[in-house]
Amino acid sequence: MGKVIWSPSSLDDVDEIAEYIARDSIDRAALFATRLIEATDGLARLPESGRVIPEIGDDFCREIFVLPYRIMYRIVGKDVWITGIVHGARNWKP
């Protein structure tokens, strides 16, 4: 079993999302940030459980969802690198 590793930019994404939600509720922001991070815990055991990112089409580039956000990651050996978090409504390009 590998590890889940968060890139600095993906942690920045979590911070930005939490800051945005905190404008309305600090408690909800903290809860949502925790949910984002916890959603990736199972990827260490099942890295291929997410779907292939359609815009990339590479079997090693996948994503899971914590609505409305896409948590994007890359499988590197046995490890999973969280590469970014993007709002699902955003027109994202690699």
KERO-428021 format. One record per residue: residue number from 1; residue in three letters; x, y, z of N, C-alpha, C in turn. Coordinates in steps of 0.001 Angstrom, whole numbers. Layout:
N
<atom pos="NUM" code="ala" n_c1="X" n_c2="Y" n_c3="Z" ca_c1="X" ca_c2="Y" ca_c3="Z" c_c1="X" c_c2="Y" c_c3="Z"/>
...
! end
This chain:
94
<atom pos="1" code="met" n_c1="853" n_c2="-1190" n_c3="0" ca_c1="0" ca_c2="0" ca_c3="0" c_c1="889" c_c2="1241" c_c3="0"/>
<atom pos="2" code="gly" n_c1="515" n_c2="2204" n_c3="-817" ca_c1="1273" ca_c2="3440" ca_c3="-926" c_c1="760" c_c2="4517" c_c3="13"/>
<atom pos="3" code="lys" n_c1="1192" n_c2="5729" n_c3="-255" ca_c1="817" ca_c2="6888" ca_c3="547" c_c1="28" c_c2="7872" c_c3="-303"/>
<atom pos="4" code="val" n_c1="-747" n_c2="8690" n_c3="364" ca_c1="-1409" ca_c2="9826" ca_c3="-282" c_c1="-582" c_c2="11055" c_c3="73"/>
<atom pos="5" code="ile" n_c1="-108" n_c2="11744" n_c3="-960" ca_c1="756" ca_c2="12903" ca_c3="-777" c_c1="75" c_c2="14114" c_c3="-1408"/>
<atom pos="6" code="trp" n_c1="-66" n_c2="15170" n_c3="-630" ca_c1="-706" ca_c2="16395" ca_c3="-1117" c_c1="360" c_c2="17354" c_c3="-1623"/>
<atom pos="7" code="ser" n_c1="218" n_c2="17818" n_c3="-2857" ca_c1="1139" ca_c2="18815" ca_c3="-3393" c_c1="872" c_c2="20147" c_c3="-2687"/>
<atom pos="8" code="pro" n_c1="1877" n_c2="21009" n_c3="-2629" ca_c1="1642" ca_c2="22331" ca_c3="-2022" c_c1="498" c_c2="23095" c_c3="-2694"/>
<atom pos="9" code="ser" n_c1="392" n_c2="23005" n_c3="-4017" ca_c1="-682" ca_c2="23743" ca_c3="-4697" c_c1="-2058" c_c2="23178" c_c3="-4355"/>
<atom pos="10" code="ser" n_c1="-2156" n_c2="21858" n_c3="-4134" ca_c1="-3456" ca_c2="21289" ca_c3="-3765" c_c1="-3848" c_c2="21711" c_c3="-2346"/>
<atom pos="11" code="leu" n_c1="-2868" n_c2="21849" n_c3="-1460" ca_c1="-3168" ca_c2="22346" ca_c3="-112" c_c1="-3591" c_c2="23812" c_c3="-175"/>
<atom pos="12" code="asp" n_c1="-2991" n_c2="24556" n_c3="-1095" ca_c1="-3433" ca_c2="25949" ca_c3="-1307" c_c1="-4880" c_c2="25972" c_c3="-1774"/>
<atom pos="13" code="asp" n_c1="-5246" n_c2="25016" n_c3="-2642" ca_c1="-6639" ca_c2="24927" ca_c3="-3108" c_c1="-7591" c_c2="24714" c_c3="-1931"/>
<atom pos="14" code="val" n_c1="-7223" n_c2="23813" n_c3="-1009" ca_c1="-8052" ca_c2="23547" ca_c3="173" c_c1="-8204" c_c2="24836" c_c3="979"/>
<atom pos="15" code="asp" n_c1="-7098" n_c2="25545" n_c3="1187" ca_c1="-7144" ca_c2="26798" ca_c3="1950" c_c1="-8061" c_c2="27822" c_c3="1284"/>
<atom pos="16" code="glu" n_c1="-7958" n_c2="27960" n_c3="-34" ca_c1="-8784" ca_c2="28934" ca_c3="-750" c_c1="-10267" c_c2="28586" c_c3="-661"/>
<atom pos="17" code="ile" n_c1="-10579" n_c2="27302" n_c3="-786" ca_c1="-11980" ca_c2="26869" ca_c3="-678" c_c1="-12502" c_c2="27150" c_c3="723"/>
<atom pos="18" code="ala" n_c1="-11696" n_c2="26808" n_c3="1727" ca_c1="-12110" ca_c2="27028" ca_c3="3119" c_c1="-12303" c_c2="28521" c_c3="3405"/>
<atom pos="19" code="glu" n_c1="-11415" n_c2="29356" n_c3="2884" ca_c1="-11558" ca_c2="30798" ca_c3="3080" c_c1="-12851" c_c2="31320" c_c3="2456"/>
<atom pos="20" code="tyr" n_c1="-13177" n_c2="30806" n_c3="1285" ca_c1="-14407" ca_c2="31228" ca_c3="616" c_c1="-15640" c_c2="30819" c_c3="1433"/>
<atom pos="21" code="ile" n_c1="-15659" n_c2="29568" n_c3="1892" ca_c1="-16807" ca_c2="29085" ca_c3="2677" c_c1="-16883" c_c2="29803" c_c3="4014"/>
<atom pos="22" code="ala" n_c1="-15733" n_c2="30154" n_c3="4580" ca_c1="-15692" ca_c2="30810" ca_c3="5898" c_c1="-16347" c_c2="32184" c_c3="5889"/>
<atom pos="23" code="arg" n_c1="-16521" n_c2="32765" n_c3="4716" ca_c1="-17224" ca_c2="34050" ca_c3="4645" c_c1="-18632" c_c2="33922" c_c3="5210"/>
<atom pos="24" code="asp" n_c1="-19209" n_c2="32720" n_c3="5059" ca_c1="-20551" ca_c2="32466" ca_c3="5585" c_c1="-20518" c_c2="31730" c_c3="6918"/>
<atom pos="25" code="ser" n_c1="-19578" n_c2="30785" n_c3="7055" ca_c1="-19542" ca_c2="29980" ca_c3="8275" c_c1="-18160" c_c2="29354" c_c3="8476"/>
<atom pos="26" code="ile" n_c1="-17502" n_c2="29729" n_c3="9541" ca_c1="-16181" ca_c2="29168" ca_c3="9856" c_c1="-16299" c_c2="27676" c_c3="10155"/>
<atom pos="27" code="asp" n_c1="-17351" n_c2="27286" n_c3="10849" ca_c1="-17541" ca_c2="25873" ca_c3="11184" c_c1="-17731" c_c2="25027" c_c3="9924"/>
<atom pos="28" code="arg" n_c1="-18539" n_c2="25498" n_c3="9009" ca_c1="-18760" ca_c2="24743" ca_c3="7755" c_c1="-17494" c_c2="24681" c_c3="6914"/>
<atom pos="29" code="ala" n_c1="-16712" n_c2="25745" n_c3="6944" ca_c1="-15450" ca_c2="25763" ca_c3="6193" c_c1="-14501" c_c2="24697" c_c3="6735"/>
<atom pos="30" code="ala" n_c1="-14386" n_c2="24620" n_c3="8036" ca_c1="-13504" ca_c2="23613" ca_c3="8650" c_c1="-14002" c_c2="22203" c_c3="8358"/>
<atom pos="31" code="leu" n_c1="-15310" n_c2="22009" n_c3="8452" ca_c1="-15892" ca_c2="20697" ca_c3="8175" c_c1="-15660" c_c2="20294" c_c3="6719"/>
<atom pos="32" code="phe" n_c1="-15857" n_c2="21219" n_c3="5804" ca_c1="-15693" ca_c2="20887" ca_c3="4395" c_c1="-14231" c_c2="20595" c_c3="4062"/>
<atom pos="33" code="ala" n_c1="-13312" n_c2="21359" n_c3="4621" ca_c1="-11884" ca_c2="21095" ca_c3="4393" c_c1="-11518" c_c2="19709" c_c3="4911"/>
<atom pos="34" code="thr" n_c1="-12047" n_c2="19342" n_c3="6057" ca_c1="-11802" ca_c2="18003" ca_c3="6611" c_c1="-12381" c_c2="16942" c_c3="5692"/>
<atom pos="35" code="arg" n_c1="-13581" n_c2="17162" n_c3="5168" ca_c1="-14206" ca_c2="16199" ca_c3="4247" c_c1="-13381" c_c2="16016" c_c3="2981"/>
<atom pos="36" code="leu" n_c1="-12826" n_c2="17110" n_c3="2452" ca_c1="-11987" ca_c2="17014" ca_c3="1259" c_c1="-10777" c_c2="16110" c_c3="1516"/>
<atom pos="37" code="ile" n_c1="-10138" n_c2="16340" n_c3="2633" ca_c1="-8932" ca_c2="15564" ca_c3="2959" c_c1="-9288" c_c2="14116" c_c3="3257"/>
<atom pos="38" code="glu" n_c1="-10338" n_c2="13891" n_c3="4032" ca_c1="-10742" ca_c2="12518" ca_c3="4362" c_c1="-11183" c_c2="11730" c_c3="3133"/>
<atom pos="39" code="ala" n_c1="-11711" n_c2="12409" n_c3="2132" ca_c1="-12172" ca_c2="11733" ca_c3="915" c_c1="-11024" c_c2="11022" c_c3="200"/>
<atom pos="40" code="thr" n_c1="-9809" n_c2="11476" n_c3="437" ca_c1="-8655" ca_c2="10879" ca_c3="-244" c_c1="-8028" c_c2="9728" c_c3="528"/>
<atom pos="41" code="asp" n_c1="-8443" n_c2="9493" n_c3="1761" ca_c1="-7823" ca_c2="8461" ca_c3="2596" c_c1="-7826" c_c2="7080" c_c3="1936"/>
<atom pos="42" code="gly" n_c1="-8914" n_c2="6708" n_c3="1314" ca_c1="-9030" ca_c2="5379" ca_c3="708" c_c1="-8185" c_c2="5198" c_c3="-542"/>
<atom pos="43" code="leu" n_c1="-7669" n_c2="6293" n_c3="-1097" ca_c1="-6873" ca_c2="6185" ca_c3="-2313" c_c1="-5554" c_c2="5460" c_c3="-2083"/>
<atom pos="44" code="ala" n_c1="-5060" n_c2="5436" n_c3="-860" ca_c1="-3824" ca_c2="4704" ca_c3="-569" c_c1="-4028" c_c2="3211" c_c3="-822"/>
<atom pos="45" code="arg" n_c1="-5219" n_c2="2713" n_c3="-524" ca_c1="-5537" ca_c2="1293" ca_c3="-729" c_c1="-6050" c_c2="1009" c_c3="-2130"/>
<atom pos="46" code="leu" n_c1="-6840" n_c2="1927" n_c3="-2656" ca_c1="-7486" ca_c2="1726" ca_c3="-3957" c_c1="-7248" c_c2="2935" c_c3="-4863"/>
<atom pos="47" code="pro" n_c1="-6022" n_c2="3111" n_c3="-5339" ca_c1="-5715" ca_c2="4309" ca_c3="-6121" c_c1="-6475" c_c2="4408" c_c3="-7443"/>
<atom pos="48" code="glu" n_c1="-6931" n_c2="3300" n_c3="-7975" ca_c1="-7652" ca_c2="3339" ca_c3="-9246" c_c1="-9164" c_c2="3469" c_c3="-9061"/>
<atom pos="49" code="ser" n_c1="-9605" n_c2="3799" n_c3="-7840" ca_c1="-11041" ca_c2="3906" ca_c3="-7580" c_c1="-11659" c_c2="5152" c_c3="-8208"/>
<atom pos="50" code="gly" n_c1="-10856" n_c2="6162" n_c3="-8462" ca_c1="-11375" ca_c2="7354" ca_c3="-9126" c_c1="-11468" c_c2="7148" c_c3="-10620"/>
<atom pos="51" code="arg" n_c1="-12205" n_c2="8038" n_c3="-11277" ca_c1="-12327" ca_c2="7923" ca_c3="-12730" c_c1="-11143" c_c2="8628" c_c3="-13402"/>
<atom pos="52" code="val" n_c1="-10861" n_c2="8206" n_c3="-14617" ca_c1="-9839" ca_c2="8865" ca_c3="-15415" c_c1="-10324" c_c2="10279" c_c3="-15725"/>
<atom pos="53" code="ile" n_c1="-9448" n_c2="11254" n_c3="-15585" ca_c1="-9822" ca_c2="12642" ca_c3="-15877" c_c1="-10067" c_c2="12764" c_c3="-17379"/>
<atom pos="54" code="pro" n_c1="-11301" n_c2="13078" n_c3="-17788" ca_c1="-11635" ca_c2="13080" ca_c3="-19219" c_c1="-10775" c_c2="14029" c_c3="-20048"/>
<atom pos="55" code="glu" n_c1="-10419" n_c2="15177" n_c3="-19498" ca_c1="-9647" ca_c2="16159" ca_c3="-20251" c_c1="-8210" c_c2="15696" c_c3="-20515"/>
<atom pos="56" code="ile" n_c1="-7762" n_c2="14704" n_c3="-19755" ca_c1="-6386" ca_c2="14232" ca_c3="-19901" c_c1="-6339" c_c2="12865" c_c3="-20584"/>
<atom pos="57" code="gly" n_c1="-7208" n_c2="11940" n_c3="-20170" ca_c1="-7273" ca_c2="10627" ca_c3="-20795" c_c1="-6113" c_c2="9716" c_c3="-20470"/>
<atom pos="58" code="asp" n_c1="-5424" n_c2="9950" n_c3="-19373" ca_c1="-4290" ca_c2="9130" ca_c3="-18940" c_c1="-4753" c_c2="8271" c_c3="-17761"/>
<atom pos="59" code="asp" n_c1="-4530" n_c2="6952" n_c3="-17830" ca_c1="-4977" ca_c2="6050" ca_c3="-16761" c_c1="-4375" c_c2="6387" c_c3="-15404"/>
<atom pos="60" code="phe" n_c1="-3265" n_c2="7120" n_c3="-15380" ca_c1="-2625" ca_c2="7462" ca_c3="-14118" c_c1="-3103" c_c2="8807" c_c3="-13567"/>
<atom pos="61" code="cys" n_c1="-3892" n_c2="9542" n_c3="-14323" ca_c1="-4446" ca_c2="10825" ca_c3="-13885" c_c1="-5935" c_c2="10626" c_c3="-13630"/>
<atom pos="62" code="arg" n_c1="-6322" n_c2="10685" n_c3="-12382" ca_c1="-7695" ca_c2="10354" ca_c3="-11997" c_c1="-8280" c_c2="11420" c_c3="-11102"/>
<atom pos="63" code="glu" n_c1="-9570" n_c2="11259" n_c3="-10808" ca_c1="-10249" ca_c2="12209" ca_c3="-9936" c_c1="-11362" c_c2="11526" c_c3="-9159"/>
<atom pos="64" code="ile" n_c1="-11607" n_c2="12079" n_c3="-7985" ca_c1="-12775" ca_c2="11710" ca_c3="-7189" c_c1="-13538" c_c2="12998" c_c3="-6922"/>
<atom pos="65" code="phe" n_c1="-14756" n_c2="12864" n_c3="-6459" ca_c1="-15611" ca_c2="14028" ca_c3="-6275" c_c1="-16055" c_c2="14173" c_c3="-4826"/>
<atom pos="66" code="val" n_c1="-15965" n_c2="15393" n_c3="-4346" ca_c1="-16647" ca_c2="15822" ca_c3="-3132" c_c1="-17421" c_c2="17035" c_c3="-3616"/>
<atom pos="67" code="leu" n_c1="-18674" n_c2="16772" n_c3="-3961" ca_c1="-19462" ca_c2="17771" ca_c3="-4673" c_c1="-19466" c_c2="19102" c_c3="-3964"/>
<atom pos="68" code="pro" n_c1="-19264" n_c2="20137" n_c3="-4723" ca_c1="-19149" ca_c2="20230" ca_c3="-6175" c_c1="-17700" c_c2="20216" c_c3="-6674"/>
<atom pos="69" code="tyr" n_c1="-16770" n_c2="19689" n_c3="-5891" ca_c1="-15356" ca_c2="19768" ca_c3="-6242" c_c1="-14796" c_c2="18466" c_c3="-6807"/>
<atom pos="70" code="arg" n_c1="-13842" n_c2="18631" n_c3="-7723" ca_c1="-13107" ca_c2="17521" ca_c3="-8316" c_c1="-11732" c_c2="17485" c_c3="-7651"/>
<atom pos="71" code="ile" n_c1="-11411" n_c2="16377" n_c3="-7011" ca_c1="-10089" ca_c2="16199" ca_c3="-6418" c_c1="-9280" c_c2="15390" c_c3="-7417"/>
<atom pos="72" code="met" n_c1="-8285" n_c2="16038" n_c3="-8016" ca_c1="-7499" ca_c2="15412" ca_c3="-9073" c_c1="-6203" c_c2="14858" c_c3="-8496"/>
<atom pos="73" code="tyr" n_c1="-5824" n_c2="13696" n_c3="-9012" ca_c1="-4600" ca_c2="13073" ca_c3="-8509" c_c1="-3902" c_c2="12272" c_c3="-9596"/>
<atom pos="74" code="arg" n_c1="-2639" n_c2="11977" n_c3="-9325" ca_c1="-1812" ca_c2="11182" ca_c3="-10235" c_c1="-1275" c_c2="9995" c_c3="-9445"/>
<atom pos="75" code="ile" n_c1="-1349" n_c2="8816" n_c3="-10059" ca_c1="-784" ca_c2="7612" ca_c3="-9457" c_c1="664" c_c2="7522" c_c3="-9896"/>
<atom pos="76" code="val" n_c1="1570" n_c2="7468" n_c3="-8920" ca_c1="3008" ca_c2="7372" ca_c3="-9183" c_c1="3531" c_c2="6173" c_c3="-8390"/>
<atom pos="77" code="gly" n_c1="3751" n_c2="5068" n_c3="-9082" ca_c1="4150" ca_c2="3843" ca_c3="-8389" c_c1="3008" c_c2="3399" c_c3="-7492"/>
<atom pos="78" code="lys" n_c1="3290" n_c2="3259" n_c3="-6200" ca_c1="2258" ca_c2="2881" ca_c3="-5231" c_c1="1628" c_c2="4089" c_c3="-4557"/>
<atom pos="79" code="asp" n_c1="2186" n_c2="5265" n_c3="-4829" ca_c1="1710" ca_c2="6476" ca_c3="-4163" c_c1="687" c_c2="7223" c_c3="-5010"/>
<atom pos="80" code="val" n_c1="-96" n_c2="8038" n_c3="-4330" ca_c1="-1086" ca_c2="8904" ca_c3="-4963" c_c1="-718" c_c2="10337" c_c3="-4625"/>
<atom pos="81" code="trp" n_c1="-501" n_c2="11141" n_c3="-5651" ca_c1="-188" ca_c2="12551" ca_c3="-5481" c_c1="-1435" c_c2="13374" c_c3="-5792"/>
<atom pos="82" code="ile" n_c1="-1957" n_c2="14055" n_c3="-4784" ca_c1="-3092" ca_c2="14951" ca_c3="-5004" c_c1="-2515" c_c2="16195" c_c3="-5692"/>
<atom pos="83" code="thr" n_c1="-3030" n_c2="16495" n_c3="-6875" ca_c1="-2442" ca_c2="17568" ca_c3="-7674" c_c1="-3276" c_c2="18845" c_c3="-7688"/>
<atom pos="84" code="gly" n_c1="-4566" n_c2="18745" n_c3="-7422" ca_c1="-5387" ca_c2="19942" ca_c3="-7417" c_c1="-6833" c_c2="19669" c_c3="-7104"/>
<atom pos="85" code="ile" n_c1="-7519" n_c2="20721" n_c3="-6739" ca_c1="-8954" ca_c2="20654" ca_c3="-6464" c_c1="-9609" c_c2="21772" c_c3="-7262"/>
<atom pos="86" code="val" n_c1="-10598" n_c2="21397" n_c3="-8063" ca_c1="-11237" ca_c2="22347" ca_c3="-8971" c_c1="-12751" c_c2="22249" c_c3="-8798"/>
<atom pos="87" code="his" n_c1="-13409" n_c2="23395" n_c3="-8793" ca_c1="-14866" ca_c2="23410" ca_c3="-8747" c_c1="-15391" c_c2="22773" c_c3="-10038"/>
<atom pos="88" code="gly" n_c1="-16384" n_c2="21922" n_c3="-9912" ca_c1="-16923" ca_c2="21194" ca_c3="-11060" c_c1="-17520" c_c2="22076" c_c3="-12139"/>
<atom pos="89" code="ala" n_c1="-17954" n_c2="23282" n_c3="-11789" ca_c1="-18545" ca_c2="24177" ca_c3="-12780" c_c1="-17480" c_c2="24933" c_c3="-13577"/>
<atom pos="90" code="arg" n_c1="-16248" n_c2="24867" n_c3="-13100" ca_c1="-15170" ca_c2="25587" ca_c3="-13791" c_c1="-14805" c_c2="24879" c_c3="-15084"/>
<atom pos="91" code="asn" n_c1="-14542" n_c2="25647" n_c3="-16115" ca_c1="-14088" ca_c2="25101" ca_c3="-17387" c_c1="-12583" c_c2="24867" c_c3="-17271"/>
<atom pos="92" code="trp" n_c1="-12196" n_c2="23711" n_c3="-16754" ca_c1="-10797" ca_c2="23404" ca_c3="-16459" c_c1="-10110" c_c2="22804" c_c3="-17668"/>
<atom pos="93" code="lys" n_c1="-8878" n_c2="23242" n_c3="-17903" ca_c1="-8050" ca_c2="22653" ca_c3="-18967" c_c1="-6705" c_c2="22285" c_c3="-18365"/>
<atom pos="94" code="pro" n_c1="-6152" n_c2="21141" n_c3="-18780" ca_c1="-4842" ca_c2="20732" ca_c3="-18226" c_c1="-3711" c_c2="21676" c_c3="-18648"/>
! end
